[in-house]
Amino acid sequence: MTALVTADLRSQGGASPFAGADVCQEAGFQLPAGTCRPFFDDDLWDFTDVVGLPVQMSLSQRRFDFTLITDPR
């Protein structure tokens, strides 16, 4: 059985344990050399250059836009 543990980020000064993390590196995604990489704190994660994604996956599905999220939690 697995227990779900949640961290109280307020006790850590509100900082995320993922702050500054390279999203592609953490996920094991490969990118061509010199490609701009998304970082956890970015408002937009762009995975359009990730090597090995299915060709039928549209470019719009490879971009995660977090600017529409209004709740800071």
All heavy atoms as TSV, in Angstrom:
chain	resi	resn	atom	element	x	y	z
A	1	MET	N	N	0.842	-1.174	0.000
A	1	MET	CA	C	0.000	0.000	0.000
A	1	MET	C	C	0.887	1.236	0.000
A	1	MET	O	O	1.877	1.305	0.707
A	1	MET	CB	C	-0.894	-0.025	1.232
A	1	MET	CG	C	-1.835	1.111	1.299
A	1	MET	SD	S	-2.969	0.824	2.688
A	1	MET	CE	C	-4.087	2.099	2.390
A	2	THR	N	N	0.526	2.230	-0.782
A	2	THR	CA	C	1.304	3.454	-0.879
A	2	THR	C	C	0.566	4.582	-0.185
A	2	THR	O	O	-0.615	4.779	-0.401
A	2	THR	CB	C	1.518	3.827	-2.358
A	2	THR	OG1	O	2.148	2.736	-3.017
A	2	THR	CG2	C	2.376	5.058	-2.476
A	3	ALA	N	N	1.289	5.318	0.633
A	3	ALA	CA	C	0.691	6.459	1.332
A	3	ALA	C	C	0.974	7.729	0.543
A	3	ALA	O	O	2.071	7.924	0.039
A	3	ALA	CB	C	1.275	6.576	2.731
A	4	LEU	N	N	-0.012	8.590	0.430
A	4	LEU	CA	C	0.142	9.868	-0.236
A	4	LEU	C	C	0.592	10.889	0.796
A	4	LEU	O	O	-0.064	11.091	1.807
A	4	LEU	CB	C	-1.180	10.299	-0.878
A	4	LEU	CG	C	-1.182	11.656	-1.563
A	4	LEU	CD1	C	-0.193	11.647	-2.720
A	4	LEU	CD2	C	-2.566	11.992	-2.061
A	5	VAL	N	N	1.718	11.513	0.530
A	5	VAL	CA	C	2.254	12.500	1.459
A	5	VAL	C	C	2.207	13.852	0.782
A	5	VAL	O	O	2.663	14.011	-0.338
A	5	VAL	CB	C	3.717	12.158	1.840
A	5	VAL	CG1	C	4.283	13.202	2.767
A	5	VAL	CG2	C	3.790	10.785	2.467
A	6	THR	N	N	1.649	14.853	1.461
A	6	THR	CA	C	1.627	16.202	0.925
A	6	THR	C	C	2.477	17.103	1.800
A	6	THR	O	O	2.462	16.998	3.017
A	6	THR	CB	C	0.187	16.764	0.867
A	6	THR	OG1	O	-0.369	16.733	2.173
A	6	THR	CG2	C	-0.674	15.938	-0.078
A	7	ALA	N	N	3.230	17.982	1.176
A	7	ALA	CA	C	4.096	18.903	1.907
A	7	ALA	C	C	3.357	20.204	2.157
A	7	ALA	O	O	2.629	20.687	1.309
A	7	ALA	CB	C	5.360	19.165	1.112
A	8	ASP	N	N	3.542	20.758	3.322
A	8	ASP	CA	C	2.989	22.069	3.626
A	8	ASP	C	C	4.014	23.098	3.162
A	8	ASP	O	O	4.986	23.372	3.846
A	8	ASP	CB	C	2.719	22.206	5.122
A	8	ASP	CG	C	2.059	23.525	5.475
A	8	ASP	OD1	O	1.834	24.346	4.561
A	8	ASP	OD2	O	1.770	23.725	6.663
A	9	LEU	N	N	3.798	23.656	1.972
A	9	LEU	CA	C	4.772	24.564	1.383
A	9	LEU	C	C	4.895	25.871	2.157
A	9	LEU	O	O	5.913	26.533	2.083
A	9	LEU	CB	C	4.417	24.847	-0.079
A	9	LEU	CG	C	4.464	23.629	-0.995
A	9	LEU	CD1	C	4.052	24.011	-2.409
A	9	LEU	CD2	C	5.833	22.992	-0.990
A	10	ARG	N	N	3.877	26.218	2.916
A	10	ARG	CA	C	3.976	27.439	3.713
A	10	ARG	C	C	5.074	27.322	4.753
A	10	ARG	O	O	5.749	28.278	5.061
A	10	ARG	CB	C	2.641	27.752	4.377
A	10	ARG	CG	C	1.598	28.228	3.376
A	10	ARG	CD	C	0.267	28.320	4.034
A	10	ARG	NE	N	-0.175	26.922	4.218
A	10	ARG	CZ	C	-1.354	26.556	4.645
A	10	ARG	NH1	N	-2.227	27.450	4.981
A	10	ARG	NH2	N	-1.678	25.292	4.755
A	11	SER	N	N	5.295	26.134	5.295
A	11	SER	CA	C	6.337	25.961	6.300
A	11	SER	C	C	7.726	26.008	5.669
A	11	SER	O	O	8.717	26.174	6.360
A	11	SER	CB	C	6.148	24.635	7.044
A	11	SER	OG	O	6.349	23.548	6.162
A	12	GLN	N	N	7.812	25.887	4.343
A	12	GLN	CA	C	9.083	25.949	3.634
A	12	GLN	C	C	9.274	27.306	2.973
A	12	GLN	O	O	10.089	27.452	2.079
A	12	GLN	CB	C	9.139	24.860	2.562
A	12	GLN	CG	C	9.000	23.473	3.099
A	12	GLN	CD	C	8.889	22.451	1.972
A	12	GLN	OE1	O	9.061	22.755	0.807
A	12	GLN	NE2	N	8.584	21.222	2.343
A	13	GLY	N	N	8.532	28.292	3.396
A	13	GLY	CA	C	8.644	29.607	2.801
A	13	GLY	C	C	7.963	29.716	1.451
A	13	GLY	O	O	8.207	30.637	0.706
A	14	GLY	N	N	7.102	28.765	1.104
A	14	GLY	CA	C	6.370	28.810	-0.146
A	14	GLY	C	C	7.152	28.294	-1.341
A	14	GLY	O	O	6.642	28.231	-2.431
A	15	ALA	N	N	8.400	27.956	-1.156
A	15	ALA	CA	C	9.224	27.485	-2.270
A	15	ALA	C	C	8.890	26.035	-2.605
A	15	ALA	O	O	8.659	25.219	-1.727
A	15	ALA	CB	C	10.694	27.605	-1.912
A	16	SER	N	N	8.890	25.755	-3.881
A	16	SER	CA	C	8.645	24.397	-4.334
A	16	SER	C	C	9.954	23.613	-4.324
A	16	SER	O	O	11.007	24.162	-4.645
A	16	SER	CB	C	8.090	24.429	-5.753
A	16	SER	OG	O	8.100	23.140	-6.308
A	17	PRO	N	N	9.902	22.332	-4.010
A	17	PRO	CA	C	11.126	21.526	-4.086
A	17	PRO	C	C	11.603	21.361	-5.531
A	17	PRO	O	O	12.722	20.935	-5.769
A	17	PRO	CB	C	10.721	20.184	-3.480
A	17	PRO	CG	C	9.237	20.146	-3.585
A	17	PRO	CD	C	8.761	21.570	-3.523
A	18	PHE	N	N	10.772	21.726	-6.504
A	18	PHE	CA	C	11.130	21.620	-7.912
A	18	PHE	C	C	11.627	22.944	-8.491
A	18	PHE	O	O	11.945	23.009	-9.683
A	18	PHE	CB	C	9.929	21.142	-8.730
A	18	PHE	CG	C	9.405	19.818	-8.276
A	18	PHE	CD1	C	8.219	19.733	-7.575
A	18	PHE	CD2	C	10.110	18.655	-8.537
A	18	PHE	CE1	C	7.724	18.512	-7.148
A	18	PHE	CE2	C	9.628	17.417	-8.114
A	18	PHE	CZ	C	8.433	17.351	-7.411
A	19	ALA	N	N	11.682	23.996	-7.698
A	19	ALA	CA	C	12.096	25.319	-8.177
A	19	ALA	C	C	13.446	25.234	-8.881
A	19	ALA	O	O	14.398	24.666	-8.365
A	19	ALA	CB	C	12.153	26.301	-7.022
A	20	GLY	N	N	13.488	25.761	-10.101
A	20	GLY	CA	C	14.716	25.783	-10.880
A	20	GLY	C	C	15.051	24.493	-11.600
A	20	GLY	O	O	16.059	24.410	-12.299
A	21	ALA	N	N	14.206	23.469	-11.461
A	21	ALA	CA	C	14.487	22.171	-12.079
A	21	ALA	C	C	14.257	22.209	-13.591
A	21	ALA	O	O	13.323	22.839	-14.069
A	21	ALA	CB	C	13.616	21.087	-11.459
A	22	ASP	N	N	15.101	21.519	-14.326
A	22	ASP	CA	C	14.963	21.343	-15.768
A	22	ASP	C	C	13.922	20.240	-15.989
A	22	ASP	O	O	14.160	19.081	-15.675
A	22	ASP	CB	C	16.312	20.939	-16.355
A	22	ASP	CG	C	16.286	20.707	-17.853
A	22	ASP	OD1	O	15.217	20.383	-18.405
A	22	ASP	OD2	O	17.356	20.828	-18.463
A	23	VAL	N	N	12.760	20.610	-16.513
A	23	VAL	CA	C	11.640	19.676	-16.657
A	23	VAL	C	C	12.008	18.491	-17.548
A	23	VAL	O	O	11.714	17.338	-17.217
A	23	VAL	CB	C	10.393	20.400	-17.211
A	23	VAL	CG1	C	9.255	19.425	-17.441
A	23	VAL	CG2	C	9.957	21.508	-16.270
A	24	CYS	N	N	12.658	18.754	-18.662
A	24	CYS	CA	C	13.003	17.668	-19.591
A	24	CYS	C	C	14.023	16.715	-18.984
A	24	CYS	O	O	13.921	15.498	-19.162
A	24	CYS	CB	C	13.525	18.243	-20.903
A	24	CYS	SG	S	12.227	19.011	-21.887
A	25	GLN	N	N	14.986	17.243	-18.279
A	25	GLN	CA	C	15.981	16.383	-17.645
A	25	GLN	C	C	15.325	15.501	-16.594
A	25	GLN	O	O	15.584	14.301	-16.527
A	25	GLN	CB	C	17.086	17.220	-17.009
A	25	GLN	CG	C	18.155	16.382	-16.342
A	25	GLN	CD	C	19.250	17.234	-15.724
A	25	GLN	OE1	O	19.305	18.440	-15.925
A	25	GLN	NE2	N	20.113	16.603	-14.968
A	26	GLU	N	N	14.469	16.084	-15.767
A	26	GLU	CA	C	13.794	15.319	-14.719
A	26	GLU	C	C	12.880	14.240	-15.309
A	26	GLU	O	O	12.726	13.175	-14.732
A	26	GLU	CB	C	12.988	16.248	-13.805
A	26	GLU	CG	C	13.824	17.231	-13.017
A	26	GLU	CD	C	14.780	16.552	-12.045
A	26	GLU	OE1	O	14.444	15.498	-11.483
A	26	GLU	OE2	O	15.885	17.090	-11.855
A	27	ALA	N	N	12.269	14.525	-16.469
A	27	ALA	CA	C	11.353	13.566	-17.102
A	27	ALA	C	C	12.084	12.573	-17.998
A	27	ALA	O	O	11.475	11.617	-18.483
A	27	ALA	CB	C	10.304	14.321	-17.915
A	28	GLY	N	N	13.370	12.796	-18.232
A	28	GLY	CA	C	14.128	11.894	-19.093
A	28	GLY	C	C	13.929	12.148	-20.576
A	28	GLY	O	O	14.203	11.284	-21.397
A	29	PHE	N	N	13.460	13.361	-20.929
A	29	PHE	CA	C	13.261	13.720	-22.331
A	29	PHE	C	C	14.578	14.176	-22.940
A	29	PHE	O	O	15.359	14.863	-22.291
A	29	PHE	CB	C	12.238	14.847	-22.489
A	29	PHE	CG	C	10.842	14.490	-22.076
A	29	PHE	CD1	C	9.971	15.478	-21.660
A	29	PHE	CD2	C	10.384	13.190	-22.116
A	29	PHE	CE1	C	8.668	15.165	-21.282
A	29	PHE	CE2	C	9.084	12.863	-21.749
A	29	PHE	CZ	C	8.232	13.864	-21.325
A	30	GLN	N	N	14.796	13.828	-24.194
A	30	GLN	CA	C	15.991	14.252	-24.908
A	30	GLN	C	C	15.651	15.413	-25.824
A	30	GLN	O	O	14.617	15.407	-26.494
A	30	GLN	CB	C	16.559	13.103	-25.726
A	30	GLN	CG	C	17.080	11.969	-24.897
A	30	GLN	CD	C	17.623	10.849	-25.776
A	30	GLN	OE1	O	17.503	10.883	-26.993
A	30	GLN	NE2	N	18.214	9.857	-25.147
A	31	LEU	N	N	16.548	16.404	-25.852
A	31	LEU	CA	C	16.401	17.560	-26.731
A	31	LEU	C	C	17.676	17.719	-27.544
A	31	LEU	O	O	18.763	17.387	-27.063
A	31	LEU	CB	C	16.170	18.842	-25.916
A	31	LEU	CG	C	14.844	18.958	-25.189
A	31	LEU	CD1	C	14.873	20.124	-24.218
A	31	LEU	CD2	C	13.725	19.152	-26.182
A	32	PRO	N	N	17.575	18.246	-28.768
A	32	PRO	CA	C	18.779	18.530	-29.551
A	32	PRO	C	C	19.643	19.563	-28.813
A	32	PRO	O	O	19.132	20.400	-28.072
A	32	PRO	CB	C	18.236	19.111	-30.858
A	32	PRO	CG	C	16.810	18.685	-30.927
A	32	PRO	CD	C	16.351	18.556	-29.515
A	33	ALA	N	N	20.942	19.488	-29.030
A	33	ALA	CA	C	21.873	20.433	-28.399
A	33	ALA	C	C	21.506	21.868	-28.770
A	33	ALA	O	O	21.116	22.156	-29.902
A	33	ALA	CB	C	23.296	20.128	-28.835
A	34	GLY	N	N	21.589	22.751	-27.803
A	34	GLY	CA	C	21.309	24.165	-28.033
A	34	GLY	C	C	19.845	24.552	-27.977
A	34	GLY	O	O	19.502	25.710	-28.163
A	35	THR	N	N	18.968	23.600	-27.738
A	35	THR	CA	C	17.534	23.874	-27.664
A	35	THR	C	C	17.193	24.508	-26.315
A	35	THR	O	O	17.714	24.109	-25.287
A	35	THR	CB	C	16.727	22.573	-27.825
A	35	THR	OG1	O	17.078	21.963	-29.047
A	35	THR	CG2	C	15.239	22.834	-27.805
A	36	CYS	N	N	16.312	25.487	-26.336
A	36	CYS	CA	C	15.849	26.121	-25.100
A	36	CYS	C	C	15.030	25.093	-24.315
A	36	CYS	O	O	14.134	24.452	-24.854
A	36	CYS	CB	C	15.002	27.337	-25.446
A	36	CYS	SG	S	14.600	28.351	-24.027
A	37	ARG	N	N	15.357	24.948	-23.038
A	37	ARG	CA	C	14.712	23.925	-22.202
A	37	ARG	C	C	13.710	24.574	-21.252
A	37	ARG	O	O	13.971	25.637	-20.709
A	37	ARG	CB	C	15.767	23.182	-21.401
A	37	ARG	CG	C	16.892	22.639	-22.259
A	37	ARG	CD	C	17.985	22.047	-21.420
A	37	ARG	NE	N	17.623	20.749	-20.897
A	37	ARG	CZ	C	17.745	19.606	-21.570
A	37	ARG	NH1	N	18.216	19.616	-22.787
A	37	ARG	NH2	N	17.398	18.471	-21.024
A	38	PRO	N	N	12.564	23.941	-21.002
A	38	PRO	CA	C	11.620	24.485	-20.021
A	38	PRO	C	C	12.081	24.180	-18.589
A	38	PRO	O	O	12.574	23.079	-18.310
A	38	PRO	CB	C	10.317	23.753	-20.340
A	38	PRO	CG	C	10.727	22.483	-20.994
A	38	PRO	CD	C	12.025	22.761	-21.689
A	39	PHE	N	N	11.947	25.158	-17.729
A	39	PHE	CA	C	12.254	24.992	-16.319
A	39	PHE	C	C	10.968	25.054	-15.513
A	39	PHE	O	O	9.989	25.678	-15.925
A	39	PHE	CB	C	13.253	26.055	-15.853
A	39	PHE	CG	C	14.627	25.815	-16.407
A	39	PHE	CD1	C	15.016	26.378	-17.605
A	39	PHE	CD2	C	15.523	24.998	-15.736
A	39	PHE	CE1	C	16.272	26.132	-18.136
A	39	PHE	CE2	C	16.778	24.747	-16.250
A	39	PHE	CZ	C	17.153	25.315	-17.453
A	40	PHE	N	N	10.963	24.426	-14.367
A	40	PHE	CA	C	9.750	24.273	-13.572
A	40	PHE	C	C	9.043	25.597	-13.317
A	40	PHE	O	O	7.826	25.669	-13.350
A	40	PHE	CB	C	10.071	23.586	-12.242
A	40	PHE	CG	C	8.861	23.338	-11.396
A	40	PHE	CD1	C	8.020	22.278	-11.671
A	40	PHE	CD2	C	8.549	24.177	-10.349
A	40	PHE	CE1	C	6.888	22.050	-10.907
A	40	PHE	CE2	C	7.419	23.956	-9.569
A	40	PHE	CZ	C	6.586	22.888	-9.858
A	41	ASP	N	N	9.785	26.669	-13.078
A	41	ASP	CA	C	9.185	27.960	-12.738
A	41	ASP	C	C	8.657	28.727	-13.942
A	41	ASP	O	O	8.030	29.774	-13.772
A	41	ASP	CB	C	10.210	28.830	-12.007
A	41	ASP	CG	C	10.721	28.158	-10.744
A	41	ASP	OD1	O	9.887	27.658	-9.970
A	41	ASP	OD2	O	11.944	28.117	-10.541
A	42	ASP	N	N	8.904	28.249	-15.151
A	42	ASP	CA	C	8.442	28.931	-16.357
A	42	ASP	C	C	6.919	28.879	-16.466
A	42	ASP	O	O	6.287	27.909	-16.048
A	42	ASP	CB	C	9.042	28.290	-17.614
A	42	ASP	CG	C	10.546	28.481	-17.717
A	42	ASP	OD1	O	11.103	29.328	-16.989
A	42	ASP	OD2	O	11.166	27.772	-18.530
A	43	ASP	N	N	6.351	29.918	-17.057
A	43	ASP	CA	C	4.902	29.959	-17.279
A	43	ASP	C	C	4.474	29.106	-18.471
A	43	ASP	O	O	3.313	28.766	-18.602
A	43	ASP	CB	C	4.439	31.394	-17.510
A	43	ASP	CG	C	4.519	32.234	-16.253
A	43	ASP	OD1	O	4.440	31.666	-15.146
A	43	ASP	OD2	O	4.656	33.468	-16.375
A	44	LEU	N	N	5.403	28.793	-19.352
A	44	LEU	CA	C	5.116	27.984	-20.531
A	44	LEU	C	C	6.167	26.893	-20.641
A	44	LEU	O	O	7.366	27.169	-20.604
A	44	LEU	CB	C	5.150	28.851	-21.794
A	44	LEU	CG	C	4.961	28.129	-23.115
A	44	LEU	CD1	C	3.530	27.641	-23.265
A	44	LEU	CD2	C	5.325	29.030	-24.274
A	45	TRP	N	N	5.715	25.666	-20.737
A	45	TRP	CA	C	6.622	24.542	-20.977
A	45	TRP	C	C	6.434	24.137	-22.430
A	45	TRP	O	O	5.368	23.691	-22.837
A	45	TRP	CB	C	6.317	23.357	-20.067
A	45	TRP	CG	C	6.566	23.590	-18.615
A	45	TRP	CD1	C	7.060	24.712	-18.014
A	45	TRP	CD2	C	6.333	22.657	-17.566
A	45	TRP	NE1	N	7.144	24.537	-16.664
A	45	TRP	CE2	C	6.707	23.275	-16.353
A	45	TRP	CE3	C	5.849	21.363	-17.530
A	45	TRP	CZ2	C	6.605	22.631	-15.125
A	45	TRP	CZ3	C	5.741	20.727	-16.315
A	45	TRP	CH2	C	6.122	21.358	-15.121
A	46	ASP	N	N	7.490	24.271	-23.232
A	46	ASP	CA	C	7.422	23.980	-24.653
A	46	ASP	C	C	8.219	22.711	-24.942
A	46	ASP	O	O	9.436	22.676	-24.811
A	46	ASP	CB	C	8.000	25.151	-25.448
A	46	ASP	CG	C	7.780	25.021	-26.937
A	46	ASP	OD1	O	7.387	23.926	-27.398
A	46	ASP	OD2	O	7.997	26.017	-27.646
A	47	PHE	N	N	7.516	21.654	-25.327
A	47	PHE	CA	C	8.126	20.363	-25.620
A	47	PHE	C	C	8.166	20.073	-27.123
A	47	PHE	O	O	8.288	18.924	-27.527
A	47	PHE	CB	C	7.347	19.242	-24.910
A	47	PHE	CG	C	7.351	19.352	-23.413
A	47	PHE	CD1	C	6.203	19.720	-22.727
A	47	PHE	CD2	C	8.496	19.088	-22.686
A	47	PHE	CE1	C	6.198	19.814	-21.335
A	47	PHE	CE2	C	8.506	19.181	-21.298
A	47	PHE	CZ	C	7.359	19.543	-20.633
A	48	THR	N	N	8.070	21.114	-27.963
A	48	THR	CA	C	7.995	20.894	-29.405
A	48	THR	C	C	9.245	20.242	-29.977
A	48	THR	O	O	9.164	19.553	-30.999
A	48	THR	CB	C	7.715	22.208	-30.164
A	48	THR	OG1	O	8.698	23.177	-29.814
A	48	THR	CG2	C	6.330	22.746	-29.840
A	49	ASP	N	N	10.398	20.427	-29.352
A	49	ASP	CA	C	11.644	19.869	-29.885
A	49	ASP	C	C	12.063	18.560	-29.220
A	49	ASP	O	O	13.146	18.044	-29.494
A	49	ASP	CB	C	12.774	20.895	-29.740
A	49	ASP	CG	C	12.553	22.111	-30.614
A	49	ASP	OD1	O	12.035	21.943	-31.731
A	49	ASP	OD2	O	12.896	23.232	-30.184
A	50	VAL	N	N	11.235	18.018	-28.345
A	50	VAL	CA	C	11.584	16.770	-27.663
A	50	VAL	C	C	11.714	15.642	-28.684
A	50	VAL	O	O	10.845	15.449	-29.538
A	50	VAL	CB	C	10.530	16.409	-26.580
A	50	VAL	CG1	C	10.772	15.015	-26.031
A	50	VAL	CG2	C	10.567	17.430	-25.454
A	51	VAL	N	N	12.812	14.913	-28.586
A	51	VAL	CA	C	13.093	13.809	-29.506
A	51	VAL	C	C	12.212	12.606	-29.162
A	51	VAL	O	O	12.088	12.229	-28.002
A	51	VAL	CB	C	14.583	13.405	-29.407
A	51	VAL	CG1	C	14.877	12.189	-30.260
A	51	VAL	CG2	C	15.481	14.567	-29.783
A	52	GLY	N	N	11.577	12.025	-30.170
A	52	GLY	CA	C	10.835	10.790	-29.994
A	52	GLY	C	C	9.352	10.929	-29.717
A	52	GLY	O	O	8.675	9.911	-29.526
A	53	LEU	N	N	8.824	12.134	-29.708
A	53	LEU	CA	C	7.375	12.274	-29.530
A	53	LEU	C	C	6.670	11.823	-30.807
A	53	LEU	O	O	7.220	11.933	-31.901
A	53	LEU	CB	C	7.009	13.728	-29.207
A	53	LEU	CG	C	7.449	14.238	-27.839
A	53	LEU	CD1	C	7.037	15.701	-27.666
A	53	LEU	CD2	C	6.867	13.404	-26.722
A	54	PRO	N	N	5.453	11.328	-30.698
A	54	PRO	CA	C	4.730	10.858	-31.882
A	54	PRO	C	C	4.507	11.984	-32.892
A	54	PRO	O	O	4.182	13.109	-32.515
A	54	PRO	CB	C	3.386	10.386	-31.328
A	54	PRO	CG	C	3.573	10.246	-29.857
A	54	PRO	CD	C	4.683	11.158	-29.473
A	55	VAL	N	N	4.686	11.690	-34.161
A	55	VAL	CA	C	4.516	12.712	-35.196
A	55	VAL	C	C	3.065	13.193	-35.284
A	55	VAL	O	O	2.811	14.318	-35.710
A	55	VAL	CB	C	4.994	12.214	-36.587
A	55	VAL	CG1	C	6.485	11.990	-36.576
A	55	VAL	CG2	C	4.262	10.959	-37.000
A	56	GLN	N	N	2.126	12.358	-34.880
A	56	GLN	CA	C	0.720	12.766	-34.942
A	56	GLN	C	C	0.332	13.702	-33.794
A	56	GLN	O	O	-0.767	14.246	-33.791
A	56	GLN	CB	C	-0.219	11.559	-34.998
A	56	GLN	CG	C	-0.222	10.699	-33.770
A	56	GLN	CD	C	0.768	9.547	-33.837
A	56	GLN	OE1	O	1.803	9.643	-34.475
A	56	GLN	NE2	N	0.463	8.454	-33.163
A	57	MET	N	N	1.222	13.910	-32.826
A	57	MET	CA	C	0.947	14.841	-31.728
A	57	MET	C	C	1.158	16.265	-32.247
A	57	MET	O	O	2.273	16.634	-32.620
A	57	MET	CB	C	1.873	14.575	-30.541
A	57	MET	CG	C	1.633	15.493	-29.366
A	57	MET	SD	S	2.789	15.190	-28.016
A	57	MET	CE	C	1.983	13.815	-27.224
A	58	SER	N	N	0.099	17.044	-32.283
A	58	SER	CA	C	0.194	18.404	-32.831
A	58	SER	C	C	1.097	19.277	-31.954
A	58	SER	O	O	1.300	19.006	-30.768
A	58	SER	CB	C	-1.191	19.033	-32.937
A	58	SER	OG	O	-1.694	19.324	-31.651
A	59	LEU	N	N	1.642	20.318	-32.576
A	59	LEU	CA	C	2.537	21.222	-31.848
A	59	LEU	C	C	1.826	21.891	-30.674
A	59	LEU	O	O	2.425	22.121	-29.630
A	59	LEU	CB	C	3.114	22.268	-32.802
A	59	LEU	CG	C	4.035	21.734	-33.895
A	59	LEU	CD1	C	4.532	22.869	-34.780
A	59	LEU	CD2	C	5.195	20.968	-33.301
A	60	SER	N	N	0.533	22.178	-30.835
A	60	SER	CA	C	-0.200	22.825	-29.743
A	60	SER	C	C	-0.338	21.906	-28.528
A	60	SER	O	O	-0.450	22.366	-27.401
A	60	SER	CB	C	-1.578	23.287	-30.209
A	60	SER	OG	O	-2.373	22.176	-30.578
A	61	GLN	N	N	-0.323	20.590	-28.751
A	61	GLN	CA	C	-0.392	19.642	-27.640
A	61	GLN	C	C	0.956	19.473	-26.948
A	61	GLN	O	O	1.041	18.823	-25.912
A	61	GLN	CB	C	-0.883	18.283	-28.129
A	61	GLN	CG	C	-2.319	18.291	-28.570
A	61	GLN	CD	C	-2.736	16.933	-29.115
A	61	GLN	OE1	O	-1.981	16.268	-29.824
A	61	GLN	NE2	N	-3.947	16.524	-28.773
A	62	ARG	N	N	1.993	20.048	-27.506
A	62	ARG	CA	C	3.334	19.943	-26.931
A	62	ARG	C	C	3.702	21.167	-26.114
A	62	ARG	O	O	4.822	21.293	-25.648
A	62	ARG	CB	C	4.367	19.763	-28.046
A	62	ARG	CG	C	4.160	18.490	-28.834
A	62	ARG	CD	C	5.149	18.401	-29.948
A	62	ARG	NE	N	4.844	17.269	-30.817
A	62	ARG	CZ	C	5.753	16.636	-31.519
A	62	ARG	NH1	N	6.999	16.997	-31.483
A	62	ARG	NH2	N	5.394	15.626	-32.277
A	63	ARG	N	N	2.769	22.079	-25.952
A	63	ARG	CA	C	3.006	23.305	-25.178
A	63	ARG	C	C	2.020	23.357	-24.016
A	63	ARG	O	O	0.818	23.256	-24.217
A	63	ARG	CB	C	2.828	24.532	-26.063
A	63	ARG	CG	C	3.854	24.633	-27.143
A	63	ARG	CD	C	3.679	25.939	-27.928
A	63	ARG	NE	N	4.543	25.936	-29.086
A	63	ARG	CZ	C	4.134	25.722	-30.334
A	63	ARG	NH1	N	2.848	25.509	-30.579
A	63	ARG	NH2	N	4.979	25.721	-31.325
A	64	PHE	N	N	2.564	23.542	-22.822
A	64	PHE	CA	C	1.740	23.633	-21.621
A	64	PHE	C	C	1.798	25.075	-21.139
A	64	PHE	O	O	2.852	25.555	-20.735
A	64	PHE	CB	C	2.258	22.711	-20.526
A	64	PHE	CG	C	2.159	21.242	-20.830
A	64	PHE	CD1	C	2.099	20.750	-22.117
A	64	PHE	CD2	C	2.117	20.335	-19.798
A	64	PHE	CE1	C	2.006	19.394	-22.380
A	64	PHE	CE2	C	2.028	18.969	-20.046
A	64	PHE	CZ	C	1.971	18.505	-21.343
A	65	ASP	N	N	0.652	25.769	-21.161
A	65	ASP	CA	C	0.590	27.180	-20.781
A	65	ASP	C	C	-0.083	27.279	-19.409
A	65	ASP	O	O	-1.259	26.980	-19.257
A	65	ASP	CB	C	-0.211	27.947	-21.820
A	65	ASP	CG	C	-0.254	29.437	-21.556
A	65	ASP	OD1	O	0.303	29.895	-20.551
A	65	ASP	OD2	O	-0.869	30.159	-22.371
A	66	PHE	N	N	0.688	27.707	-18.424
A	66	PHE	CA	C	0.194	27.796	-17.048
A	66	PHE	C	C	-0.284	29.197	-16.679
A	66	PHE	O	O	-0.689	29.430	-15.551
A	66	PHE	CB	C	1.286	27.355	-16.070
A	66	PHE	CG	C	1.713	25.927	-16.275
A	66	PHE	CD1	C	2.919	25.628	-16.892
A	66	PHE	CD2	C	0.918	24.878	-15.864
A	66	PHE	CE1	C	3.313	24.318	-17.095
A	66	PHE	CE2	C	1.300	23.555	-16.050
A	66	PHE	CZ	C	2.502	23.284	-16.666
A	67	THR	N	N	-0.265	30.129	-17.621
A	67	THR	CA	C	-0.647	31.515	-17.311
A	67	THR	C	C	-2.131	31.652	-17.007
A	67	THR	O	O	-2.537	32.633	-16.393
A	67	THR	CB	C	-0.269	32.462	-18.448
A	67	THR	OG1	O	-0.934	32.038	-19.654
A	67	THR	CG2	C	1.236	32.494	-18.670
A	68	LEU	N	N	-2.945	30.697	-17.437
A	68	LEU	CA	C	-4.388	30.773	-17.188
A	68	LEU	C	C	-4.777	30.307	-15.789
A	68	LEU	O	O	-5.920	30.471	-15.371
A	68	LEU	CB	C	-5.144	29.972	-18.243
A	68	LEU	CG	C	-4.936	30.436	-19.681
A	68	LEU	CD1	C	-5.659	29.492	-20.639
A	68	LEU	CD2	C	-5.433	31.855	-19.846
A	69	ILE	N	N	-3.840	29.740	-15.063
A	69	ILE	CA	C	-4.127	29.269	-13.706
A	69	ILE	C	C	-4.085	30.481	-12.769
A	69	ILE	O	O	-3.061	31.142	-12.651
A	69	ILE	CB	C	-3.113	28.198	-13.253
A	69	ILE	CG1	C	-3.187	26.998	-14.190
A	69	ILE	CG2	C	-3.365	27.803	-11.807
A	69	ILE	CD1	C	-2.125	25.954	-13.949
A	70	THR	N	N	-5.201	30.741	-12.108
A	70	THR	CA	C	-5.283	31.944	-11.268
A	70	THR	C	C	-5.113	31.652	-9.785
A	70	THR	O	O	-4.816	32.553	-9.014
A	70	THR	CB	C	-6.636	32.656	-11.487
A	70	THR	OG1	O	-7.685	31.717	-11.196
A	70	THR	CG2	C	-6.766	33.139	-12.911
A	71	ASP	N	N	-5.278	30.424	-9.361
A	71	ASP	CA	C	-5.137	30.068	-7.952
A	71	ASP	C	C	-3.654	29.794	-7.659
A	71	ASP	O	O	-3.064	28.875	-8.208
A	71	ASP	CB	C	-5.956	28.821	-7.641
A	71	ASP	CG	C	-6.021	28.503	-6.166
A	71	ASP	OD1	O	-5.170	28.989	-5.397
A	71	ASP	OD2	O	-6.930	27.754	-5.765
A	72	PRO	N	N	-3.016	30.578	-6.781
A	72	PRO	CA	C	-1.581	30.414	-6.524
A	72	PRO	C	C	-1.205	29.096	-5.870
A	72	PRO	O	O	-0.023	28.738	-5.850
A	72	PRO	CB	C	-1.244	31.593	-5.616
A	72	PRO	CG	C	-2.521	31.953	-4.960
A	72	PRO	CD	C	-3.599	31.627	-5.964
A	73	ARG	N	N	-2.170	28.353	-5.342
A	73	ARG	CA	C	-1.831	27.067	-4.720
A	73	ARG	C	C	-1.557	26.053	-5.775
A	73	ARG	O	O	-0.956	25.074	-5.647
A	73	ARG	CB	C	-2.948	26.600	-3.806
A	73	ARG	CG	C	-3.093	27.501	-2.604
A	73	ARG	CD	C	-4.240	27.080	-1.739
A	73	ARG	NE	N	-5.462	27.501	-2.431
A	73	ARG	CZ	C	-6.656	27.007	-2.235
A	73	ARG	NH1	N	-6.826	26.084	-1.351
A	73	ARG	NH2	N	-7.692	27.440	-2.885
